[in-house]
């Protein structure tokens, strides 16, 4: 099932690039970016997709990418803070056309280096870790993803996501520890909470006030109480704030158990070489696995946004910019909800939005959990 409006290919056949580029243009306009900026960023996305941008959508996805449920190699997100305009981000797998994971990683690395030359930023940190995350025969579900924070002025913030299981799932923890050590965070690994896996290791590249090194963890069967104990920052969210977000996003009451489907995720970011403790914490809930349809996901997202003094109407307009389908006709457009705290900054709420270029995940037969108010 196709997912909604798209730009037109010169021959009249929608392509991966025209479809996702059209979504980016409309989403950027909703978030207040100028016409010039959205055109610039749409071209950046096309360039990042490489030859696959011209792939007609009546063909299957280039590869069975882990990036989205329907294997679209593009995901959007809209990040909210109470004191600022919402920020659009786009996540892309530049090597999505490669049949081998090693080739996928090489294509992704070259894309990042092309961006570095264009926007004049260094890739030293990424180069320092290449042997860990981009070995000659990598394993795991991904090689390299690239995220762009779409800022006014046409110069994005760039983030790179790498696979800790590239050397084998059994070596993921060792890989993360060694990567942190090489980047100057020798004691950071021991400050992380327990988890059931390490899905991503990420780096901020380019123009960031405080470039972050980020470690992501899976948490199987996560409960609200366990979520409240995940932060390791010296300042930031209290356990009640984290538990309240967890219950609302997952639809779990105070007496309910944990996430029985897709696992929760946490992210711990490091910016200060003088301390082993993280400076930031984010909790991610895969809301699509705990709702009957996207209408319920939007209701939960709106509750969280209103609780933090943020404008939920922007999110509803953003959904309309991505697709013409009714929220009740699928469960996956809103893939994740997250709550982030970084240093002394105000909390940030982010909704991760699927492109659905190839398919719409059907609604569930019944609601998995009922949403409850934020505590």
VMD Tcl script that draws the C-alpha trace (Angstrom):
set ca {
  {0.00 0.00 0.00}
  {1.40 3.41 -0.91}
  {1.36 6.21 1.61}
  {0.29 9.48 0.08}
  {1.36 12.47 -2.06}
  {4.69 12.65 -3.81}
  {6.65 14.76 -6.20}
  {6.60 13.72 -9.85}
  {9.46 12.07 -11.67}
  {10.09 13.65 -15.11}
  {8.69 10.50 -16.73}
  {5.68 10.53 -14.42}
  {6.82 7.63 -12.21}
  {7.42 8.53 -8.54}
  {10.93 7.76 -7.34}
  {12.41 7.29 -3.89}
  {14.09 10.70 -4.18}
  {11.05 12.59 -5.43}
  {8.80 11.01 -2.80}
  {11.03 11.63 0.23}
  {12.20 14.98 -1.13}
  {8.59 16.13 -1.41}
  {7.95 15.02 2.16}
  {11.00 16.94 3.35}
  {9.89 20.11 1.56}
  {6.44 20.02 3.08}
  {7.69 19.08 6.54}
  {10.32 21.83 6.48}
  {7.67 24.38 5.56}
  {5.49 23.26 8.48}
  {8.48 23.81 10.80}
  {9.09 27.32 9.42}
  {12.13 26.77 7.20}
  {12.44 29.10 4.22}
  {11.75 27.94 0.69}
  {15.45 28.26 -0.13}
  {16.40 26.10 2.85}
  {13.94 23.32 2.08}
  {15.09 23.21 -1.53}
  {18.71 23.00 -0.39}
  {17.96 20.20 2.07}
  {15.83 18.26 -0.42}
  {18.80 18.24 -2.78}
  {21.10 17.16 0.06}
  {18.78 14.22 0.74}
  {18.76 13.30 -2.95}
  {22.55 13.45 -3.04}
  {22.81 11.29 0.08}
  {20.59 8.61 -1.48}
  {22.89 8.55 -4.49}
  {21.72 6.51 -7.50}
  {18.87 5.04 -5.44}
  {17.17 8.45 -5.47}
  {16.14 7.65 -9.08}
  {14.75 4.24 -8.19}
  {11.03 4.05 -9.11}
  {8.76 3.30 -6.18}
  {6.99 0.56 -8.10}
  {10.16 -1.50 -7.51}
  {10.89 -3.05 -4.10}
  {13.07 -1.15 -1.61}
  {16.78 -1.13 -2.55}
  {17.60 -3.31 0.48}
  {15.80 -4.59 3.55}
  {17.15 -1.74 5.64}
  {16.79 -1.85 9.42}
  {16.05 1.89 9.38}
  {12.26 1.56 9.00}
  {9.54 -1.07 9.11}
  {8.83 -0.87 5.36}
  {12.56 -0.60 4.48}
  {12.45 3.01 3.34}
  {16.04 4.25 3.89}
  {14.74 7.60 5.18}
  {13.09 8.61 8.47}
  {12.00 12.06 9.61}
  {11.69 13.47 13.10}
  {10.33 16.62 14.66}
  {11.97 17.82 17.86}
  {10.20 20.18 20.26}
  {11.35 22.47 23.06}
  {9.11 24.83 24.97}
  {11.36 27.84 24.32}
  {12.14 27.33 20.63}
  {10.70 26.54 17.22}
  {10.47 22.83 16.35}
  {13.43 21.33 14.52}
  {13.14 18.92 11.59}
  {15.67 16.13 11.24}
  {16.10 13.49 8.57}
  {17.88 10.16 8.99}
  {19.20 8.45 5.85}
  {21.15 5.33 4.98}
  {23.50 6.59 2.23}
  {24.69 3.12 1.26}
  {21.18 1.70 0.90}
  {21.84 0.48 -2.64}
  {24.79 -1.72 -1.73}
  {24.29 -5.47 -1.57}
  {27.21 -6.01 0.82}
  {27.41 -4.38 4.25}
  {31.05 -3.41 3.70}
  {30.11 -1.54 0.51}
  {27.20 0.06 2.35}
  {29.61 1.41 4.96}
  {32.10 2.69 2.39}
  {29.34 4.54 0.55}
  {28.11 6.05 3.79}
  {31.61 7.12 4.80}
  {32.19 8.80 1.45}
  {28.87 10.64 1.76}
  {29.85 11.97 5.17}
  {33.25 13.05 3.85}
  {31.56 14.84 0.95}
  {29.40 16.69 3.48}
  {32.51 17.53 5.51}
  {34.17 19.11 2.48}
  {31.03 21.06 1.64}
  {30.38 22.38 5.14}
  {33.99 22.50 6.36}
  {33.96 20.19 9.35}
  {36.42 17.56 10.51}
  {35.84 13.81 10.51}
  {38.78 12.98 12.81}
  {36.60 11.29 15.45}
  {34.93 9.09 12.85}
  {38.25 8.21 11.24}
  {39.65 7.24 14.64}
  {36.92 4.60 14.98}
  {36.81 3.24 11.44}
  {38.47 -0.08 12.22}
  {35.97 -0.74 15.05}
  {32.76 0.06 13.21}
  {33.65 -0.29 9.52}
  {35.90 -3.38 9.35}
  {36.54 -5.24 6.07}
  {33.83 -7.84 6.84}
  {31.27 -6.15 9.12}
  {28.36 -7.95 10.73}
  {25.05 -6.76 12.11}
  {21.97 -4.96 10.80}
  {23.60 -1.71 9.60}
  {26.90 -0.08 8.70}
  {26.44 3.72 8.79}
  {23.46 6.03 8.99}
  {23.61 9.80 8.73}
  {21.20 12.26 10.37}
  {20.82 15.91 9.43}
  {19.37 18.54 11.73}
  {17.81 21.00 9.30}
  {18.75 24.48 10.51}
  {17.89 27.88 9.01}
  {20.58 29.00 6.59}
  {21.10 25.76 4.70}
  {23.91 24.31 6.85}
  {22.71 21.31 8.88}
  {24.03 19.68 12.00}
  {25.40 16.26 11.03}
  {25.22 13.09 13.11}
  {26.62 9.66 12.28}
  {25.23 6.38 13.63}
  {27.47 3.31 13.74}
  {26.95 -0.36 14.58}
  {28.57 -1.71 17.78}
  {27.98 -5.26 16.51}
  {30.14 -4.73 13.41}
  {32.78 -7.04 14.90}
  {30.19 -9.49 16.22}
  {27.27 -9.16 18.63}
  {29.32 -10.80 21.37}
  {31.90 -8.01 21.10}
  {29.47 -5.06 21.14}
  {30.22 -4.02 24.72}
  {33.97 -4.28 24.13}
  {33.63 -2.19 20.96}
  {31.69 0.54 22.75}
  {34.18 0.63 25.62}
  {37.14 0.91 23.24}
  {35.44 3.63 21.16}
  {34.78 5.71 24.26}
  {38.37 5.25 25.39}
  {39.80 6.39 22.05}
  {37.66 9.52 22.13}
  {38.89 10.45 25.62}
  {36.06 9.04 27.75}
  {38.03 6.30 29.43}
  {35.73 5.71 32.38}
  {32.44 6.42 30.61}
  {31.48 2.84 29.82}
  {31.30 1.90 33.49}
  {28.79 4.70 34.12}
  {26.23 3.21 31.71}
  {23.17 1.38 33.08}
  {22.60 -2.29 32.30}
  {20.90 -3.10 29.01}
  {20.09 -5.95 26.68}
  {22.17 -4.72 23.73}
  {23.92 -1.80 22.07}
  {22.07 -0.81 18.89}
  {24.02 2.36 18.03}
  {27.11 4.43 18.74}
  {26.75 7.99 17.46}
  {28.87 11.08 16.90}
  {27.97 14.73 16.34}
  {30.02 16.19 13.48}
  {30.14 19.77 12.29}
  {28.69 22.82 13.99}
  {27.41 21.88 17.42}
  {27.67 24.00 20.58}
  {28.73 20.85 22.44}
  {29.45 17.91 20.13}
  {28.21 14.70 21.70}
  {29.37 11.11 21.74}
  {26.30 8.95 22.27}
  {25.78 5.36 23.37}
  {22.40 3.67 22.84}
  {21.12 0.67 24.78}
  {18.18 -1.68 24.36}
  {16.03 -2.50 27.40}
  {13.85 -5.59 27.01}
  {10.61 -5.76 29.03}
  {11.29 -2.28 30.41}
  {9.01 -1.10 33.22}
  {8.29 2.44 34.37}
  {10.29 1.94 37.54}
  {13.28 0.62 35.62}
  {13.04 3.51 33.16}
  {13.15 5.98 36.03}
  {16.46 4.50 37.17}
  {18.19 4.67 33.78}
  {19.54 8.27 33.84}
  {23.14 8.61 34.98}
  {23.50 12.37 34.63}
  {24.45 14.57 37.57}
  {21.54 16.86 36.74}
  {18.49 16.33 34.60}
  {15.21 14.46 34.83}
  {14.03 12.99 38.08}
  {12.67 9.48 38.11}
  {9.08 10.73 38.31}
  {9.44 12.71 35.05}
  {10.91 9.73 33.22}
  {8.30 7.33 34.58}
  {5.48 9.70 33.66}
  {6.71 9.97 30.09}
  {7.15 6.21 29.88}
  {3.60 5.49 31.06}
  {2.02 7.98 28.68}
  {4.04 7.04 25.60}
  {3.70 3.30 26.20}
  {0.12 3.43 27.47}
  {0.98 1.68 30.73}
  {-0.87 2.29 33.97}
  {0.89 2.53 37.32}
  {0.18 -1.12 38.12}
  {1.06 -2.52 34.70}
  {4.12 -4.53 33.72}
  {6.78 -3.77 31.14}
  {7.10 -3.43 27.39}
  {6.31 -6.85 26.02}
  {6.97 -6.06 22.36}
  {9.72 -3.96 20.84}
  {12.24 -2.91 23.52}
  {12.67 0.55 24.94}
  {15.91 2.37 24.22}
  {18.04 4.81 26.16}
  {20.78 7.12 24.95}
  {23.58 8.46 27.13}
  {25.57 11.37 25.69}
  {29.04 12.53 26.69}
  {30.44 16.02 26.16}
  {32.84 16.66 29.06}
  {36.19 14.90 28.96}
  {36.69 15.83 32.59}
  {34.04 13.44 33.88}
  {33.05 9.85 33.20}
  {29.38 10.57 33.75}
  {27.06 11.36 30.83}
  {25.84 14.90 30.31}
  {22.60 13.91 28.61}
  {19.91 11.23 28.69}
  {17.12 10.25 26.30}
  {14.41 7.61 26.65}
  {12.81 6.20 23.48}
  {9.50 4.35 23.36}
  {8.60 2.45 20.15}
  {5.03 3.72 20.35}
  {3.99 2.03 17.11}
  {4.13 -1.34 18.85}
  {1.87 -0.23 21.70}
  {-1.07 1.40 19.93}
  {-3.94 0.20 17.79}
  {-3.31 2.94 15.20}
  {-1.55 6.26 14.69}
  {-4.52 8.21 15.99}
  {-3.73 6.79 19.42}
  {-0.04 7.53 18.94}
  {-0.82 11.16 18.13}
  {-3.04 11.44 21.21}
  {-0.21 10.19 23.41}
  {2.28 12.49 21.72}
  {-0.06 15.46 22.19}
  {-0.44 14.66 25.89}
  {3.34 14.62 26.35}
  {3.81 17.82 24.35}
  {1.09 19.71 26.24}
  {2.56 18.54 29.54}
  {5.88 20.16 28.61}
  {4.33 23.38 27.28}
  {4.84 22.55 23.59}
  {2.55 23.11 20.61}
  {1.08 19.76 19.57}
  {-0.71 21.28 16.55}
  {2.63 21.46 14.72}
  {2.96 17.68 14.99}
  {-0.52 17.16 13.52}
  {0.36 19.45 10.61}
  {3.63 17.59 10.14}
  {1.77 14.28 9.85}
  {-0.48 15.83 7.22}
  {2.61 16.98 5.34}
  {3.92 13.42 5.13}
  {0.80 11.52 4.11}
  {-2.83 11.91 3.08}
  {-3.96 8.74 4.82}
  {-6.00 8.88 8.00}
  {-4.02 8.16 11.19}
  {-6.54 5.44 12.00}
  {-5.60 3.54 8.83}
  {-2.13 2.49 9.99}
  {0.16 1.97 12.97}
  {3.72 3.04 12.23}
  {3.70 6.59 10.96}
  {4.66 7.70 14.49}
  {7.42 5.19 15.11}
  {9.00 6.45 18.35}
  {8.48 9.13 20.98}
  {11.43 10.32 23.04}
  {12.12 12.56 26.00}
  {15.62 14.09 26.17}
  {17.52 16.07 28.78}
  {20.92 17.55 27.91}
  {22.86 19.36 30.61}
  {20.92 22.28 32.02}
  {18.79 22.75 28.91}
  {14.99 22.46 28.91}
  {13.61 19.01 28.10}
  {13.12 18.05 24.47}
  {10.35 15.84 23.07}
  {10.82 14.23 19.66}
  {8.39 12.36 17.43}
  {10.01 10.03 14.89}
  {7.96 9.87 11.70}
  {8.09 7.15 9.05}
  {8.19 8.02 5.38}
  {6.06 4.98 4.43}
  {7.35 5.22 0.87}
  {6.75 1.50 0.30}
  {4.08 0.29 2.72}
  {1.79 1.21 5.59}
  {1.87 -1.00 8.66}
  {-1.77 -2.04 9.24}
  {-3.61 -1.15 12.44}
  {-3.49 -3.63 15.29}
  {-6.58 -5.64 16.13}
  {-6.83 -4.00 19.53}
  {-5.05 -1.45 21.65}
  {-2.06 -2.96 23.46}
  {-2.16 -0.44 26.30}
  {-4.36 2.49 27.28}
  {-2.65 5.92 27.46}
  {-2.57 7.54 30.88}
  {-1.82 11.17 31.85}
  {1.74 12.27 32.51}
  {2.44 12.23 36.24}
}
mol new
graphics top color blue
foreach p $ca { graphics top sphere $p radius 0.5 }
foreach p [lrange $ca 0 end-1] q [lrange $ca 1 end] { graphics top cylinder $p $q radius 0.2 }
display resetview
